[in-house]
Amino acid sequence: MDAHAAQLRCQMDATRAAMDATRTRLEQRVSRLPAGLLEQHVRGPVRGIQETAARATAWLHHDPRLILLGGALLGSQLHRGNSRPVRPVEPPPHGPPWHRHVSPRRRAPAG
């Protein structure tokens, strides 16, 4: 019985060691995963925006008239948005939905 118990104990130790090694590999993989996702979905796009902002700043330092032109364009778009005729909105054919419901207080008395 001692030989069989020793064999089982040896198998249990080998299984425990294999499970520990697998868990360690999984922990390492999982710890790298959020860093990769963070780089791909957050840091990468932010880095692109920072590069674009740096280029735009360089252009504005090179030619300050671009600020005036941008302001004029923005002002014309805002003015155009305010001066467009607005088409009146027609009400629905049966009135608003809250008028369709008859509350218990408005019902005629039975009888």
N, C-alpha and C positions, 0 to 999 in steps of 0.2 A: 504494500500500500504506500510505503514511503517513496518508492521509485515513481509510482503513478502520480502522487501528490507533487513530487519534485518536477515531473514533466509538465503537469498542469501549471505549476507556479512559473516555470520557465516560459511557457506559452503566454501566460498572462503578462509577464514582464515584457516579452517581445511585442505583444499587442499594445500594451501601454506605451512603449517607446515609439512604435509606429504611429499611434494616435497623437502623441505629443509632437512628433515631427510634422505630421500633417497639419495639426493646429498651428504650429509655428509658421509653416508656409502660408496657410490661409491668412493669418494675422498680418504677415508681411504684405501679401497681395492686397488685402483690404486697406491697409494703411497707405499704400501707393495709389489706390483707386480715387479717393477724394482729392488728392493732390492733382492727379491728372484731369479730373473733371473740373476742378477749380481753375486750372490753367486754361483749359479749353473753353469754358463757358463764361469765365469772369475776367481773368487777367488778360487773356488774348484780346478780346474786344476792347477792353479799357486801354490796352497798349495801343491799339489801332486808333482809338479816339484821341489819345494824347499826341500821337504822331500827326494826325490831321490838324489838331489845334495848334501844334507847333508850326506846321507849314503855313496855316492861315495867319498866324501871328507874324511870321516872317514876311509874308506878302503885304500885310498891313504896315509893317515898318518900312518896307521898300517903297510903297506908294500909299500915303495916307488918304489920297482922294477916294480910295476904295471905301473908306468908312462913310464918306458923304454920299457916294453912289448907293451903297447899301441902305443907308437911312432914307434916301429918296425913293428907292424901290419899295422898301417896307411901308413908307408913308402912302405911296400911291396904291398899294394893295389894300391897306386899311381903309383908305378913302373909297376905293372901288367897292369894298364890302359894305360900307355904310350907305352908298348912293344907289345901290341896285334896288329896283322896285321889288317889293315883297308881295307875293301872290297870297291873297287871303285864303285861309284854310276853311273849308266848308265843314259844318258839323255833320256827324253821322246821321243817316236818314231816320232813325228811331229815337234820337236824343241820346243823352249820356246814359251809360249802363246803370247808374244809381237811381234813375227815374223809373226803370223797368220793374224794379222790385217794390212790391207793396208791403209796407211794414204792418205788423199786427195792429198797431194803433190806428192805422188809416182804413182798415177794413170796415165794411158796413156791418152793423150788428145783424146777427142771424135771426131769422124769424119773420 
